Amino acid sequence: MKKQNTTNLKTKSYIIIFFWLTIVGAAFGKNYSNETRAHNDLAFQTARAFFNQIILSRAWNAAHGGVYVLITENTQPNPYLVDPLRDLETMEGVKLTQINPAFMTRQIAEIASQEHGDHLHITSLKPILPGNQPSDWEKVWLESFEKSPEERGGFIQDG
């Protein structure tokens, strides 16, 4: 009788432990799922805010017909900008070049990459610059966007 009680007690203990582990595992799974969803939502909100800031900056630049900046080692005249007033020189001899929205966006992308490790670039299915060719996964998204311009996004692992 004692052996049967011991066996019943062990069985009940195992059932209670299994039940408890199941509850703890389910709670962990739910919390992990919620945290992953919150992390992904925050990543999308951040990307959306950054994208909107780029759009606003480009609109501001375009509304002013481009902006003029000093010609420096890092800012050379844009060979793809065909405008007779692309380059100017002030009466004091200061050389300026016009920055259009696309060139400005490329410079912003360089700064974002250097300072924060954020990678963005201008791309298109019909890019003007050879360096703006879409990657394979960008091409899929761009083709999808042409069919339906709804916002979409995803996460990739690229190292």
C-alpha positions as CSV (number, residue, x, y, z in Angstrom):
1,M,0.0,0.0,0.0
2,K,2.8,2.3,0.8
3,K,4.4,1.7,-2.6
4,Q,1.1,2.5,-4.3
5,N,0.8,5.8,-2.4
6,T,4.3,6.7,-3.2
7,T,3.7,5.9,-6.9
8,N,0.4,7.9,-6.8
9,L,2.2,10.8,-5.2
10,K,5.0,10.7,-7.8
11,T,2.4,10.6,-10.6
12,K,0.5,13.5,-9.1
13,S,3.8,15.4,-8.7
14,Y,4.7,14.8,-12.3
15,I,1.2,15.9,-13.4
16,I,1.4,19.1,-11.4
17,I,5.0,19.8,-12.6
18,F,3.9,19.2,-16.2
19,F,0.8,21.4,-15.8
20,W,3.0,24.2,-14.2
21,L,5.6,24.0,-17.0
22,T,2.9,24.1,-19.6
23,I,1.5,27.3,-18.0
24,V,4.9,28.9,-17.7
25,G,5.8,27.9,-21.3
26,A,2.6,29.2,-22.7
27,A,3.1,32.5,-20.8
28,F,6.7,32.8,-22.1
29,G,5.5,32.1,-25.6
30,K,2.8,34.7,-25.4
31,N,5.2,37.3,-23.9
32,Y,7.8,36.5,-26.5
33,S,5.2,36.8,-29.3
34,N,4.0,40.2,-27.9
35,E,7.6,41.5,-27.6
36,T,8.5,40.4,-31.1
37,R,5.3,42.1,-32.5
38,A,6.1,45.3,-30.5
39,H,9.7,45.3,-31.7
40,N,8.6,44.9,-35.3
41,D,5.9,47.6,-35.0
42,L,8.5,50.0,-33.6
43,A,10.9,49.1,-36.4
44,F,8.1,49.9,-39.0
45,Q,7.1,53.1,-37.2
46,T,10.8,54.2,-37.2
47,A,11.2,53.4,-40.9
48,R,8.0,55.1,-41.7
49,A,9.0,58.3,-39.8
50,F,12.4,58.3,-41.5
51,F,10.8,57.8,-44.9
52,N,8.3,60.6,-44.3
53,Q,11.2,62.9,-43.2
54,I,13.0,62.2,-46.5
55,I,9.8,62.9,-48.5
56,L,9.3,66.2,-46.7
57,S,13.0,67.2,-47.2
58,R,12.8,66.3,-50.9
59,A,9.5,68.3,-51.3
60,W,11.1,71.3,-49.6
61,N,14.1,71.1,-51.9
62,A,11.9,70.7,-55.0
63,A,9.7,73.6,-54.0
64,H,12.7,75.8,-54.0
65,G,14.0,74.5,-57.3
66,G,16.9,72.9,-55.7
67,V,19.3,74.5,-53.3
68,Y,22.8,75.8,-53.7
69,V,25.7,74.6,-51.6
70,L,29.4,75.1,-51.5
71,I,31.4,72.9,-53.8
72,T,33.6,70.8,-51.6
73,E,35.5,67.5,-51.8
74,N,32.4,65.7,-50.7
75,T,29.9,67.8,-52.7
76,Q,30.9,67.9,-56.3
77,P,28.6,69.1,-59.1
78,N,26.0,66.5,-60.1
79,P,26.8,65.4,-63.6
80,Y,23.3,64.0,-64.0
81,L,21.7,67.4,-63.3
82,V,21.2,69.2,-66.6
83,D,20.6,72.8,-65.7
84,P,22.5,75.8,-67.2
85,L,22.5,77.3,-63.7
86,R,23.7,74.2,-61.9
87,D,27.0,75.9,-61.0
88,L,27.4,79.5,-59.9
89,E,30.2,81.7,-58.6
90,T,29.5,84.6,-56.3
91,M,31.1,88.0,-56.8
92,E,33.5,87.0,-54.0
93,G,34.6,83.9,-56.0
94,V,32.7,81.4,-53.9
95,K,31.7,78.4,-56.0
96,L,28.3,76.9,-55.5
97,T,26.5,73.9,-57.1
98,Q,22.8,73.1,-57.2
99,I,21.6,70.1,-55.2
100,N,18.4,68.5,-56.4
101,P,16.2,66.3,-54.3
102,A,17.8,63.0,-55.5
103,F,21.4,64.2,-54.9
104,M,20.4,65.5,-51.5
105,T,18.8,62.1,-50.6
106,R,22.0,60.3,-51.6
107,Q,24.0,62.6,-49.3
108,I,21.5,62.1,-46.5
109,A,21.9,58.3,-47.0
110,E,25.7,58.6,-46.8
111,I,25.4,60.5,-43.5
112,A,22.9,58.1,-42.1
113,S,25.1,55.1,-42.9
114,Q,28.3,56.7,-41.5
115,E,26.7,58.0,-38.3
116,H,24.0,55.4,-37.5
117,G,24.6,52.4,-39.7
118,D,21.2,53.0,-41.4
119,H,21.3,51.9,-45.0
120,L,19.0,53.5,-47.5
121,H,19.3,54.4,-51.2
122,I,17.3,55.5,-54.1
123,T,16.3,52.7,-56.4
124,S,13.9,52.2,-59.3
125,L,12.9,49.6,-61.9
126,K,14.2,52.2,-64.4
127,P,17.1,53.9,-62.6
128,I,19.0,56.8,-64.1
129,L,22.2,56.0,-62.3
130,P,23.7,52.5,-62.6
131,G,24.4,52.4,-58.9
132,N,20.6,52.7,-58.2
133,Q,19.8,49.3,-59.6
134,P,17.5,47.4,-57.3
135,S,18.7,44.3,-55.5
136,D,16.7,41.1,-56.2
137,W,14.4,41.5,-53.2
138,E,14.0,45.3,-53.9
139,K,12.9,44.4,-57.5
140,V,10.2,42.1,-56.1
141,W,8.9,44.9,-53.8
142,L,9.0,47.5,-56.6
143,E,7.1,45.3,-59.0
144,S,4.5,44.6,-56.3
145,F,4.3,48.3,-55.5
146,E,3.6,49.1,-59.2
147,K,0.6,46.7,-59.0
148,S,-0.8,48.1,-55.7
149,P,0.8,51.1,-53.9
150,E,-0.3,49.9,-50.4
151,E,2.4,50.1,-47.8
152,R,4.2,46.8,-47.2
153,G,7.3,45.9,-45.4
154,G,9.4,43.0,-44.3
155,F,12.5,42.0,-42.5
156,I,15.6,40.5,-44.1
157,Q,18.8,39.1,-42.7
158,D,21.8,40.5,-44.6
159,G,24.5,40.1,-42.1
